[in-house]
Amino acid sequence: MRALMIAILLAFMLASCGKTEKPPQTAEKGAAAMGMTIATTAFSDSAPIPKKFSCLGKNVSPPLAIGGVPADAKSLTLICDDPDAPMGTWTHWVLWNIPPSTPSLPEGMPKEATLPGGMKQGINSGMDIGYDGPCPPPGKPHRYFFKLFALDSVISLSDKADKKALEDAMKGHVLAQAQTMGTFTR
């Protein structure tokens, strides 16, 4: 009986492994992202992010696979951030108006405000447009969350929009969400 209880406890702990506090926007219109997924072939969930995708490498965005988007989604948004940054959460990437039929985002997304298909990228915490990879100070590993949101609308924001502006525009429009997380240290 004790072995069974330990096995159940371990299964529960493994199922919640890699999950942290909920992203700021929760699924507001129905169930959370039971079927929506975001993943990458560059690293496993909760595993180290390869140097190539950091400031110590090519600083290119990793390839991301998207699945299980709700049928009534009008657009997707992506936020990548590091809650372990010394001065508070550091935003590495904001991308919105991703067509809901998009199966994946390729490695090395261009660092331009407007992308094909109506996608838009905003300003990261480094005040640049597009993806800015991990670049923590030496020390303990930092966590980098790639958070995907399905929305019931298309977002209208300027090219200078940041994470806060995007989150404000998303309020009341989130249908589902998913995330994957990688770590990086130097």
N, C-alpha and C positions, 0 to 999 in steps of 0.2 A: 504494500500500500504506500509506504514511504517513497519507494522508487517511482511509483506512478505519479505521486504529487510533485516530486522533483522534476520528472519529465514534463509534466504540464506547465510547471513554473518556467522551466527552460524554454519550452515552446513559446510561451507568452512573451518572455524576455526577447527571444530572437525575432519574433514577429514585430516587436516595437523597436528593435535595434535600428539606430540611425534616425529615429524620429525625435524631433525636438519640439519646442513650443510651436504651436500652429502658426503658419504664415499669417500676416496681418489681415488678409481677406479670407474669410471662410466661405464655403459653398452656401450661398444665400437662397438659392432657388431650387431646392430639391436636395437629393442626397449628395454627399461628398463624392469625390472622384473614385467611386468604386472601380470603374473600368478604365478611367483615364490614366495614362502612363507617360512618363518621360524617362529616358535612359540614354546611355552613351556606350559606345564600344571602346571608348578611350580609357575608361576605368569602371570598376564595379561600384555599386552604391556603398558609400562609407569608406571607400578605399582611397589611397593616395592618387592625386591628379599628376599625370606625367609632366615633367619639366617643360616639355614642348608647349604646353598650354599656359605657361606662366611667364613672368617677366624675366626669368632666367633662361628661357628658351625662345621660341618664335612668337610667343604671346598671341596665339591664334585661338579662336573659340573652338571647343571640342564639337565633334558631330553629335547631334541629338536626335533621337528617334521619338516620335510622338504617336500615341495610340489611344484608342478608346474615347475619342472626343465625342461629347454629346451631340446627337443629331440636330438639336436646335441651337447650337453654338453659332454665333455670327463672326467671332474672331477669337484669337488666342493672344495671350500676353506672356512674356517671360521676364522674370526678374532673377538675377544672380547676385547674391550678396554674401558677405562674411560677417557674421555677428560677433566674431572674436577679435576684431580689429581694436587696437589700443584706444582709439578715440571714439569708439562706438561703431555701429554697423557700417561697413564700407560697401557701397554698391558697385558691382563690377560690370553690370550689363542691364539695360532695360530695352525691351523690344516689344512692340505691340502691333496690332492689326495683322497678325499672322493668319493667313487664310485657314479656316478650320479643317480643310481637306489636306493640309500640308502633312505629309507622312514623316518628314525629317528636315532638319536644318544641317547643311553641310559644314564640315570643318572649315575654319577660316572665313567666317562671314565678313564681308567687306565692312570697313569702318566708315560707313556713309549714313547720313540721316534718313534717306529714302532708298528703299530696296525694292526689287521686283515684287509684283503681286500686291503692292500697296503697303508693304511692311514699313514700319518706321522705327528708328533707333533714337534714343535720347542720350542724355548726358549721364555719365557715371560719376562716381565720387572724385575721380581724378580730373573732372571737367572736360573729358574727351567724349566723343561720340562712339558708340559701339562697345565691343567687348574689351575689357582690360583684365588680364589674367591675374592669378594669385601672385602676391608679392609681399608676404608678411615680413615683419622684422624677424631676425633670428630668435629661436626659442621654441616654444611648444607648437604643435600643429594647429592650424586654423581650419575651420569648416567652411565650405563653399556650397551654398544651397542654390540649385537651379530649380526655380519654382515656376510651374506652368499653370495658367488659369484659362478656363474656357468662359467666354462672356456671351451675354445675350445681345450684345451691341458691338458696333465698331467705334473705336476711340478717336476723338478729334482733339489732338494736342499739337503744340508747336514743336519744331525740331529741337528746341532748347529744353524740353520737358525732362524732369528728373524722376527718380523713384517716387517721391512724395506726390508729385502731380499725377503720375500714372496711377498710384494707389487711390488717390482722390477720385479720379475719373472712373475707376473700376467699381467703386462703392455702389452696391445695389444691383450689380450686373454679373456677379460671379455665379456661374452654373456648376462648375466643378474645378478641382485643382489636383495637382500631382507634383511630386518633387523627387529629385535625386540629389545626393550630396557626395562631395569628394573632399579630401583633406590635402593640405600642403604645408610643408615646413622647410625651413632652410637653416 
